[in-house]
């Protein structure tokens, strides 16, 4: 069970601030340590897809519909994850 936030933490992060049970620190923007790997994975995947698209364009190749769809799907998943975390 996580501890209660101190009055100082409530002043900085808001009265409904939650404490991360793993790090024992206030959770910023609703993203706790348990969610970090998922968010980092989505961000890394998005960066990899961006590089793939850029590389294909640099070679004069039009990126495939599958690659573009995967990029959009990953981008939407990251947006949904961030919205759900707040």
Number of C-alpha atoms within 10 A of each C-alpha: 7 12 12 13 19 12 11 10 17 15 12 10 16 12 13 10 19 23 21 19 15 11 12 14 16 22 17 14 13 17 18 19 15 12 12 11 11 13 17 12 12 19 16 12 17 20 14 13 19 15 12 16 18 15 13 14 12 10 8 9 11 11 14 11 9 9 14 15 11 15 20 14 13 17 18 13 16 20 14 11 16 14 11 10 13 10
